[in-house]
Structure formats: C-alpha cells, structure tokens
Amino acid sequence: MKLKKRSFSLSGHRTSVALEPEFWATLEIEAARQRKSLASLIGEVDASRGTRPLTSALRVRALVAARTAI
C-alpha cells in the first residue's frame, strides 16, 4: 500500500506526514465528528504527543477513534 503525504503548519513551521490512506480517512472522519478541521486535529495530536513521533501519534489517534466508533 502506498503512503499518502500531506503537509501542515505546526507550531509555526511546515511539516509533512506520510500515512496510509485508511489512517487519513479515519482522522478526517474524527475531525468531522468533532466539527474541526483536519489541520486542527493534527495540531492537537502534535501538542499532546510528548516524545512519540507525530506519525506514530496520528496512527494511535486514528486507532482510538476507530475503536470508539464501534
């Protein structure tokens, strides 16, 4: 499966994140559920991820969102 790369401005700098399309779709659904933009959701994850890499933190957030949707 090919990764899909997206770019965001986080904490005043541009960064790119590559995730599988299924993770992006889950994060988009979660953002819509919370009535916020995907960029806003990514910013929240970035701010609360601690030392975990952003890509890993986003995968975990998508997993949690998928589990709570069941």
BELBELWO-V992941 format. One record per backbone hydrogen bond with DSSP energy under -1.0 kcal/mol. NH is the residue of the N-H (numbers start at 0). CO is the residue of the C=O. E is the energy in kcal/mol with one decimal. If there is no record, write none. Layout:
nh=(NH NH)
co=(CO CO)
e=(E E)
This chain:
nh=(3 5 7 9 12 14 16 18 23 24 25 26 27 28 29 30 31 32 33 34 35 40 41 42 43 44 45 46 47 51 56 57 58 59 60 61 62 63 64 65 66 67 68)
co=(18 16 14 12 9 7 5 3 19 20 21 22 23 24 25 26 27 28 29 31 30 36 37 38 39 40 41 42 43 48 52 53 54 55 56 57 58 59 60 61 62 63 64)
e=(-3.6 -2.6 -2.8 -3.2 -1.6 -2.9 -3.1 -2.2 -1.8 -2.6 -2.0 -2.6 -2.6 -2.1 -2.3 -2.5 -2.4 -2.5 -1.8 -1.1 -2.5 -2.1 -2.7 -2.2 -2.1 -2.3 -2.7 -2.4 -1.3 -1.8 -2.5 -2.5 -1.9 -2.3 -2.4 -2.3 -2.2 -2.7 -2.5 -2.4 -2.3 -2.2 -1.1)
